[in-house]
Amino acid sequence: MFNKIKKILKSGYDLFWQEKVISLINLGTTILVTFFIWFGFLSFYFFHQMIDYLQQRLDFSIYFKTNVSREDILKVQKILQEFPGVIKVDFVPQEVALKKFQEEARSNPVIAKALKELQTNPLVDYLIIKAENSEVYPKIADYLEKSPYKAYIDYITYFENQKVIKRIISISNQLRLLISALILVILVFSSLIIFNTVLASIHSQKEEIEVLRIVGADNWFIRGPFFVYIFIFSFLGYIISLGILILFLMKTENFWPTIVSNFQPSNFISENFLILNLIAFGLILLINFVSALMSMEKYLKK
């Protein structure tokens, strides 16, 4: 039994070096597919982090009507400060809001001139709410919509910002589907390449296969070297592509947070290294083995 396994392993190893051109094609195909699988992982991670980043930066400000007294506004502030999940609620009087707006408008002479000509303050008092996470904001908005304080409120910025967030989520979901479809197409094409290259390898070894059949070797003994051959180029292709990917991410580590501050692909890979590699390499092996098995079945049924 041990000698049989040893012979199968040696035959698979020899086949890899004998079929150099085909091995190179299979190696290149595996590298390409691996890159696309990891591109899918990182793309999904990027979309998740981007949405999370935008949700965290959501501006939840409540602007009150001009006829609402400061006493009523402070009452709303006190209630919201006790709301579950709220970290703090800042009150911004219209005088402070105007001063802040004037400072921001200094670079725009038209707006600055218009502000000087105003006889009254056009801005209103408002509250800025900071919550533990973005899931708290819809609850606050729902509470205010159903509360008697709704009559005090002119508008809430959250609703406008949420429309933008929902639009971004919709676009990211569409991109996820597009990337998934692209990866699926690549996997199908790669399986066809592996199918044909392994079939070519089998035909090149037909004399050896016929000899094995004559001496009574079963089909699994004949398949064995090809499975070893498939594992060798799958493993080598995966290791090469993974090495290139990790090196690339290390060299560009400082670049990615400039796009989205919490997008750190190196950390994502290191924290999920085992599970991501099991999925990626497992998928590579599955595609290559199934494609090869189909080609072997096609030949051995002759």
C-alpha positions in Angstrom: 0.0 0.0 0.0 2.8 2.4 1.0 4.7 1.6 -2.2 1.6 2.2 -4.3 1.0 5.7 -2.7 4.7 6.5 -3.2 4.5 5.5 -6.9 1.4 7.6 -7.4 3.1 10.7 -5.7 6.2 10.2 -7.8 4.2 9.8 -11.1 2.3 13.0 -10.3 5.5 14.9 -9.6 7.1 13.6 -12.8 4.0 14.5 -14.8 4.2 18.1 -13.6 7.8 18.5 -15.0 7.2 16.4 -18.1 4.2 18.5 -19.2 6.0 21.9 -18.8 3.9 23.9 -21.2 0.6 22.6 -19.9 1.8 22.9 -16.3 2.7 26.6 -17.0 -0.8 27.2 -18.4 -2.5 25.5 -15.4 -0.2 27.5 -13.1 -1.1 30.8 -14.8 -4.8 29.9 -14.7 -4.7 29.1 -11.0 -2.8 32.4 -10.3 -5.4 34.4 -12.2 -8.4 32.7 -10.5 -6.8 33.2 -7.1 -6.4 36.9 -7.7 -10.0 37.2 -8.7 -11.2 35.3 -5.6 -9.1 37.6 -3.4 -10.3 40.6 -5.3 -13.9 39.5 -4.5 -13.0 39.1 -0.7 -11.3 42.6 -0.6 -14.1 44.3 -2.6 -16.8 43.0 -0.3 -14.7 44.1 2.7 -14.2 47.5 1.1 -17.9 48.0 0.5 -18.7 47.0 4.1 -16.1 49.3 5.5 -17.2 52.2 3.3 -20.8 51.9 4.4 -19.8 51.6 8.0 -17.6 54.6 7.7 -20.4 56.7 6.2 -22.9 55.5 8.8 -20.5 56.5 11.6 -20.1 60.0 10.1 -23.8 60.5 9.7 -24.8 64.0 10.8 -27.9 63.9 13.0 -28.9 67.5 13.7 -32.4 68.7 14.7 -33.3 72.2 13.5 -36.1 73.9 15.4 -38.7 76.4 14.2 -38.0 80.1 14.9 -41.0 80.3 17.3 -39.8 77.5 19.6 -38.4 78.8 22.9 -35.0 77.9 24.2 -36.7 76.3 27.3 -38.5 73.8 25.0 -35.4 73.0 23.0 -33.4 72.4 26.2 -36.2 70.1 27.4 -35.9 68.1 24.2 -32.1 68.0 24.7 -32.5 66.6 28.2 -34.9 63.9 27.0 -32.6 62.9 24.1 -29.5 62.7 26.4 -31.3 60.0 28.4 -32.2 58.1 25.2 -30.6 54.6 25.0 -27.4 54.6 22.9 -27.0 58.4 22.8 -23.5 59.6 23.9 -24.1 63.3 23.9 -26.5 66.0 22.7 -25.0 69.5 22.0 -27.1 72.6 21.9 -26.1 75.2 19.3 -27.8 78.6 19.6 -28.5 80.6 16.5 -25.9 83.2 17.5 -23.2 80.5 17.6 -24.4 79.0 14.4 -24.2 82.4 12.6 -20.7 83.0 13.9 -19.6 79.6 12.7 -21.2 80.1 9.3 -19.5 83.5 9.0 -16.1 82.0 9.7 -16.7 79.3 7.1 -18.0 81.9 4.5 -14.9 84.1 4.7 -13.4 82.4 1.7 -16.5 83.3 -0.3 -16.8 87.1 -0.7 -20.4 86.9 -2.1 -21.8 85.0 0.9 -19.7 87.1 3.3 -21.1 90.4 1.8 -24.7 89.0 1.9 -24.3 88.1 5.6 -23.2 91.6 6.5 -26.2 93.2 4.8 -28.6 91.0 6.8 -30.5 92.8 9.5 -31.6 89.6 11.3 -30.0 86.2 12.0 -31.4 83.8 9.4 -30.2 80.7 11.3 -32.1 78.8 14.0 -31.2 76.9 17.1 -30.4 73.3 16.7 -29.2 70.1 18.4 -26.3 67.8 17.3 -26.7 64.2 18.4 -23.9 61.7 18.7 -24.8 58.1 19.2 -22.9 54.9 19.9 -23.6 53.6 16.5 -25.7 54.4 13.4 -28.5 51.9 14.4 -29.6 54.4 17.2 -30.4 57.2 14.8 -33.5 55.6 13.1 -34.9 54.9 16.6 -34.4 58.6 17.6 -36.0 59.8 14.4 -38.9 57.4 14.9 -39.3 58.6 18.5 -39.4 62.2 17.4 -41.9 61.6 14.7 -44.3 60.1 17.2 -43.6 62.5 20.0 -45.4 65.8 20.8 -42.1 67.6 20.1 -42.6 66.9 16.3 -44.3 70.3 16.2 -41.2 72.1 17.4 -39.0 70.6 14.6 -38.3 72.3 11.3 -36.2 69.4 9.8 -33.8 66.7 10.7 -30.6 66.3 8.6 -30.5 62.5 9.2 -33.3 61.9 6.7 -31.4 63.7 3.9 -28.2 61.9 4.8 -29.9 58.6 5.0 -31.1 58.9 1.4 -27.5 59.3 0.3 -26.5 56.3 2.4 -29.3 54.2 1.0 -28.3 55.2 -2.5 -24.6 54.2 -1.8 -25.8 50.9 -0.3 -27.9 50.2 -3.4 -24.9 50.9 -5.7 -22.5 48.8 -3.6 -25.0 45.9 -3.7 -25.2 46.2 -7.4 -21.4 46.2 -7.6 -21.2 43.2 -5.4 -23.5 41.3 -7.8 -21.4 42.4 -10.7 -18.2 41.3 -9.1 -19.8 38.0 -8.1 -20.9 37.4 -11.7 -17.5 38.3 -13.0 -15.8 35.9 -10.6 -18.3 33.2 -11.6 -17.5 33.7 -15.3 -13.8 33.5 -14.5 -14.3 30.3 -12.6 -16.3 28.7 -15.5 -13.6 29.7 -18.0 -10.8 28.4 -15.7 -12.6 25.1 -15.3 -12.8 24.8 -19.1 -9.1 25.5 -19.4 -8.2 22.9 -16.7 -10.6 20.4 -18.3 -8.9 20.7 -21.7 -5.3 20.9 -20.4 -5.7 17.8 -18.2 -7.4 16.0 -21.1 -4.3 16.9 -23.2 -2.1 15.6 -20.4 -4.0 12.3 -20.3 -3.7 11.9 -24.1 0.1 12.5 -23.8 0.2 9.7 -21.2 -2.1 7.3 -23.1 0.6 4.7 -23.6 1.4 4.5 -19.9 -2.4 4.4 -19.1 -2.9 1.5 -21.6 -0.1 -0.4 -20.0 -1.6 0.1 -16.5 -5.0 -1.1 -17.9 -3.4 -4.2 -19.4 -1.7 -5.2 -16.1 -5.1 -4.8 -14.3 -4.7 -1.4 -12.6 -8.0 0.1 -11.5 -9.2 3.5 -12.6 -8.4 5.1 -9.3 -4.8 4.1 -9.5 -4.7 5.6 -13.0 -6.3 8.8 -11.8 -4.0 9.1 -8.8 -0.9 10.7 -10.5 -3.2 13.3 -12.2 -4.8 14.2 -8.8 -1.2 14.7 -7.4 -0.3 16.7 -10.5 -3.4 18.9 -10.0 -2.6 19.5 -6.4 1.0 20.5 -7.2 0.1 23.2 -9.7 -2.9 24.4 -7.6 -0.8 24.7 -4.5 2.1 26.4 -6.3 -0.2 28.8 -8.2 -2.0 29.7 -5.0 1.2 30.3 -3.0 2.7 32.5 -5.7 -0.5 34.6 -6.1 -0.9 34.9 -2.3 2.7 36.0 -1.9 2.3 38.7 -4.6 -0.9 39.9 -3.1 0.5 40.2 0.4 3.6 41.9 -0.9 1.5 44.4 -2.8 -0.7 45.2 0.2 2.4 45.7 2.4 3.8 48.1 -0.1 0.5 50.1 -0.4 -0.5 49.8 3.3 -0.5 53.6 3.9 -2.5 54.3 0.7 -5.8 52.5 1.4 -6.8 54.5 4.6 -6.6 57.7 2.4 -9.6 56.3 0.4 -11.6 55.2 3.5 -10.0 55.6 6.9 -11.2 52.3 8.2 -10.3 50.3 5.1 -7.2 48.3 6.1 -6.9 45.2 3.9 -3.7 43.9 5.6 -5.5 43.8 9.0 -8.5 42.2 7.4 -6.4 39.4 5.9 -4.3 38.9 9.0 -7.3 38.7 11.3 -9.2 36.2 9.0 -6.1 34.5 7.5 -7.1 30.9 8.2 -10.8 31.1 7.1 -10.1 33.2 4.0 -7.3 30.9 2.8 -9.4 27.8 3.5 -12.2 29.2 1.4 -10.0 30.5 -1.4 -7.7 27.4 -1.7 -10.6 25.1 -1.1 -12.5 26.7 -4.0 -9.4 26.5 -6.2 -9.0 22.7 -5.4 -12.7 22.1 -6.0 -12.7 23.7 -9.4 -9.5 22.1 -10.5 -10.3 18.6 -9.2 -13.8 18.6 -10.6 -12.6 19.8 -14.0 -9.9 17.2 -14.0 -12.2 14.4 -12.9 -14.6 15.2 -15.7 -11.8 15.1 -18.3 -10.5 11.8 -16.8 -14.0 10.3 -16.8 -14.4 11.3 -20.5 -11.1 9.6 -21.4 -11.4 6.4 -19.2 -14.9 5.7 -20.5 -13.5 5.2 -24.0 
